[in-house]
Amino acid sequence: MGRSRRTIPEELLLLALDPATGTTAQPQSLDLGLAGAQLVELALAGRIAPDGDRIAVVMARPTGDPTLDSALELLRRRGSPVRAVHWIGGPRLGLRQIYLAHLERCGMVHAVSGQMCGVLPTTRYQATDTAISRDIRARLDSAIRTGVPPDPRTAALAALAHAVGLGKHLYPGNEGRSSRSRLRDLIRHDPMGGLVAHAVMDVQNGAAAQPRRNGQGNGPTAAPSNGSRHAMAAGVPMQPHHGAMARAVAHH
């Protein structure tokens, strides 16, 4: 996959980045959205495809993007299609932070170190080229304003933006109500984006949680294996366990 085009996870994160504060809107749900955005990007690259409410690998060849390829490899290892809601709801560590670091390496944002209350270290991020963020926002605005069906990439981005709750960030107040409604309606223009967006919302609503059948649901959490640590370090969903949901920690 060439770098001439920004990926959907990159664009979703840039949309969520608040230029005034240097932090991201909806930090707790954004990790789920980024996991979903990876699935959409892999689908657009022809590596996976929806199979009902499940995701199936149709081509295991790497894309050239390390984070996407780590997700693709984990999907391939499953051996059978996995439900989108279970994949997105699987344990993960800090996709948001991993993509922020990625955008910094690519030169799209720069990190600004500081302190909170003069004691706690903080890191805030500023876009190095605001034209990129304006271009992304303009695509959404155009789709909302004109009512013309957008391209699949823009439709998926809109679906994910709605799913993680960015509507109120992008189109605030009563004056933005109709735009938020139209943002939600764009879900129907991309089947994969719609599938993933609904899975993200289902995870937030607790639909991914199911009772454990081994009677150990209330026991202590086991330490991750070496393979799990490697997967989490790559910022991709681990093999999901029924009843386990990720709660991303905001690092402001």
C-alpha positions as CSV (number, residue, x, y, z in Angstrom):
1,M,0.0,0.0,0.0
2,G,1.6,3.3,-1.1
3,R,1.8,6.3,1.1
4,S,0.3,8.7,-1.4
5,R,-3.1,8.2,0.3
6,R,-3.9,8.7,3.9
7,T,-5.5,5.6,5.6
8,I,-8.9,5.8,7.3
9,P,-7.4,5.3,10.8
10,E,-5.1,8.3,10.1
11,E,-8.0,10.5,8.9
12,L,-10.3,9.5,11.7
13,L,-7.6,10.5,14.2
14,L,-6.9,13.8,12.5
15,L,-10.7,14.5,12.5
16,A,-10.8,13.9,16.3
17,L,-7.8,16.1,17.0
18,D,-8.8,19.3,18.6
19,P,-6.5,22.1,17.4
20,A,-7.3,24.3,20.4
21,T,-6.4,21.7,23.1
22,G,-4.0,19.4,21.3
23,T,-6.0,16.4,22.6
24,T,-8.5,14.1,20.9
25,A,-12.2,14.2,21.2
26,Q,-14.0,11.0,22.5
27,P,-10.7,9.3,23.6
28,Q,-12.4,6.3,25.2
29,S,-14.4,5.3,22.1
30,L,-11.7,6.4,19.6
31,D,-9.6,3.2,20.1
32,L,-12.7,1.2,19.1
33,G,-13.2,3.4,16.0
34,L,-9.5,3.1,15.0
35,A,-9.8,-0.7,15.2
36,G,-12.9,-0.5,13.0
37,A,-11.1,1.8,10.7
38,Q,-8.4,-0.7,10.2
39,L,-10.9,-3.3,9.1
40,V,-12.4,-0.9,6.6
41,E,-9.0,0.0,5.2
42,L,-8.1,-3.7,4.9
43,A,-11.4,-4.3,3.1
44,L,-10.7,-1.4,0.6
45,A,-7.3,-3.0,0.0
46,G,-8.9,-6.2,-0.9
47,R,-7.5,-8.2,2.1
48,I,-10.7,-8.9,4.0
49,A,-14.4,-8.9,3.1
50,P,-17.7,-9.0,5.1
51,D,-19.3,-12.4,5.6
52,G,-22.7,-11.6,7.2
53,D,-21.7,-10.0,10.5
54,R,-18.3,-11.6,10.3
55,I,-15.0,-10.6,8.7
56,A,-13.1,-13.1,6.5
57,V,-9.6,-12.8,5.1
58,V,-9.6,-13.1,1.3
59,M,-6.0,-12.2,0.6
60,A,-3.2,-12.6,3.2
61,R,-0.6,-10.6,1.3
62,P,0.8,-7.8,3.4
63,T,-0.3,-4.2,2.5
64,G,3.1,-2.6,3.5
65,D,1.5,-0.8,6.4
66,P,2.9,-2.4,9.6
67,T,0.0,-1.7,11.9
68,L,-2.6,-2.9,9.3
69,D,-0.5,-5.9,8.5
70,S,-0.3,-6.9,12.2
71,A,-4.1,-6.8,12.3
72,L,-4.3,-8.8,9.0
73,E,-2.0,-11.5,10.4
74,L,-4.1,-11.9,13.5
75,L,-7.2,-12.2,11.5
76,R,-5.5,-14.8,9.3
77,R,-4.5,-16.8,12.3
78,R,-8.1,-17.1,13.4
79,G,-8.6,-19.5,10.5
80,S,-12.3,-18.7,10.3
81,P,-14.3,-15.5,10.0
82,V,-14.6,-13.5,13.2
83,R,-17.6,-11.4,14.2
84,A,-16.8,-7.7,13.7
85,V,-18.2,-6.9,17.2
86,H,-15.9,-9.4,18.9
87,W,-12.8,-8.2,17.0
88,I,-13.4,-4.5,17.7
89,G,-14.3,-5.3,21.3
90,G,-11.2,-7.4,21.9
91,P,-8.6,-6.3,24.4
92,R,-6.0,-3.8,23.0
93,L,-3.6,-1.2,24.3
94,G,-3.6,2.3,23.0
95,L,-4.4,2.3,19.3
96,R,-4.9,6.0,19.6
97,Q,-1.4,6.6,21.1
98,I,0.1,4.3,18.5
99,Y,-1.5,6.2,15.6
100,L,-0.5,9.6,17.2
101,A,3.1,8.4,17.3
102,H,2.7,7.2,13.7
103,L,1.4,10.6,12.5
104,E,4.3,12.2,14.3
105,R,6.8,10.0,12.5
106,C,5.0,10.8,9.2
107,G,5.3,14.5,9.9
108,M,1.5,15.1,10.1
109,V,1.5,16.2,13.7
110,H,4.1,17.3,16.2
111,A,4.1,16.6,19.9
112,V,4.3,19.4,22.5
113,S,5.4,18.4,26.0
114,G,4.1,20.2,29.0
115,Q,2.9,19.8,32.6
116,M,-0.5,19.7,34.3
117,C,-0.6,21.7,37.5
118,G,3.1,22.1,37.2
119,V,3.7,18.5,38.1
120,L,2.1,15.9,35.8
121,P,3.8,15.5,32.4
122,T,1.4,15.9,29.4
123,T,1.8,15.5,25.7
124,R,-0.4,17.4,23.2
125,Y,-0.4,17.1,19.5
126,Q,-0.7,19.8,16.8
127,A,-1.3,19.2,13.1
128,T,1.7,20.4,11.1
129,D,-0.3,21.0,8.0
130,T,-3.9,22.2,8.8
131,A,-4.7,21.9,5.1
132,I,-4.8,18.1,5.5
133,S,-7.4,18.3,8.3
134,R,-9.4,20.9,6.3
135,D,-9.5,18.6,3.3
136,I,-10.8,15.7,5.3
137,R,-13.4,17.9,6.9
138,A,-14.4,19.4,3.6
139,R,-15.1,15.9,2.2
140,L,-17.5,15.2,5.0
141,D,-19.1,18.7,4.8
142,S,-19.7,18.2,1.0
143,A,-21.3,14.8,1.5
144,I,-23.6,16.2,4.2
145,R,-24.4,19.5,2.3
146,T,-25.0,18.1,-1.2
147,G,-26.6,14.8,-0.4
148,V,-24.6,13.2,-3.2
149,P,-23.5,9.6,-2.2
150,P,-19.9,9.9,-1.3
151,D,-17.1,7.6,-2.3
152,P,-16.7,4.5,-0.1
153,R,-13.7,5.9,1.8
154,T,-15.6,9.1,2.8
155,A,-18.7,7.2,3.6
156,A,-16.8,4.8,5.9
157,L,-15.1,7.7,7.6
158,A,-18.4,9.4,8.2
159,A,-19.9,6.2,9.6
160,L,-17.0,5.8,12.0
161,A,-17.0,9.4,13.0
162,H,-20.7,9.0,13.9
163,A,-20.1,5.7,15.7
164,V,-17.4,7.1,18.0
165,G,-19.4,10.2,18.8
166,L,-17.5,12.8,16.8
167,G,-20.7,14.4,15.5
168,K,-21.0,16.8,18.4
169,H,-17.3,17.7,18.1
170,L,-17.6,18.4,14.4
171,Y,-21.1,19.9,14.3
172,P,-21.8,21.3,17.8
173,G,-24.9,22.8,19.2
174,N,-28.4,23.1,18.0
175,E,-27.2,24.5,14.7
176,G,-25.3,21.4,14.0
177,R,-28.2,19.0,14.7
178,S,-29.2,18.5,11.1
179,S,-25.6,18.0,10.1
180,R,-25.2,15.3,12.8
181,S,-28.3,13.6,11.5
182,R,-27.0,13.6,8.0
183,L,-23.6,12.3,9.2
184,R,-25.4,9.4,10.7
185,D,-27.4,8.7,7.5
186,L,-24.1,8.4,5.5
187,I,-23.6,5.0,7.1
188,R,-25.9,3.4,4.5
189,H,-23.6,4.3,1.6
190,D,-20.8,1.8,2.4
191,P,-21.7,-1.7,3.5
192,M,-18.4,-2.4,5.2
193,G,-18.3,0.9,6.9
194,G,-21.8,0.4,8.1
195,L,-21.1,-3.0,9.4
196,V,-18.0,-1.8,11.3
197,A,-19.7,1.4,12.6
198,H,-22.6,-0.6,14.0
199,A,-20.1,-3.0,15.6
200,V,-18.3,-0.1,17.3
201,M,-21.7,1.2,18.7
202,D,-22.6,-2.3,19.8
203,V,-19.4,-2.7,21.7
204,Q,-20.0,0.7,23.5
205,N,-23.5,-0.5,24.3
206,G,-22.2,-3.7,25.8
207,A,-23.5,-6.0,23.0
208,A,-20.1,-7.7,22.7
209,A,-20.2,-8.9,26.3
210,Q,-21.5,-12.5,26.8
211,P,-21.4,-14.6,30.0
212,R,-18.4,-16.8,30.3
213,R,-19.2,-20.5,30.2
214,N,-16.3,-21.7,32.2
215,G,-17.5,-20.2,35.5
216,Q,-14.3,-18.1,35.7
217,G,-15.8,-14.7,34.6
218,N,-15.2,-13.1,38.0
219,G,-11.7,-14.4,38.5
220,P,-8.4,-12.5,38.1
221,T,-7.2,-11.6,34.7
222,A,-4.4,-13.8,33.5
223,A,-1.1,-12.2,32.5
224,P,-0.8,-11.9,28.7
225,S,1.4,-14.4,26.9
226,N,4.5,-13.4,24.9
227,G,2.4,-13.5,21.7
228,S,-0.3,-11.4,23.3
229,R,2.2,-8.8,24.4
230,H,3.6,-8.6,20.9
231,A,0.1,-8.1,19.5
232,M,-0.7,-5.4,22.0
233,A,2.5,-3.6,21.4
234,A,1.6,-3.5,17.7
235,G,-1.6,-1.7,18.6
236,V,-4.0,-4.3,17.1
237,P,-6.9,-6.2,18.6
238,M,-5.9,-9.5,20.3
239,Q,-7.9,-12.6,19.9
240,P,-11.2,-11.6,21.5
241,H,-12.6,-13.5,24.4
242,H,-16.4,-13.5,24.9
243,G,-17.2,-11.2,27.8
244,A,-14.1,-9.1,27.5
245,M,-14.4,-5.5,26.4
246,A,-11.6,-3.0,26.0
247,R,-11.7,0.2,27.9
248,A,-9.2,2.5,26.4
249,V,-7.4,4.8,28.8
250,A,-7.1,8.4,27.7
251,H,-3.6,9.8,27.8
252,H,-3.9,13.6,27.6
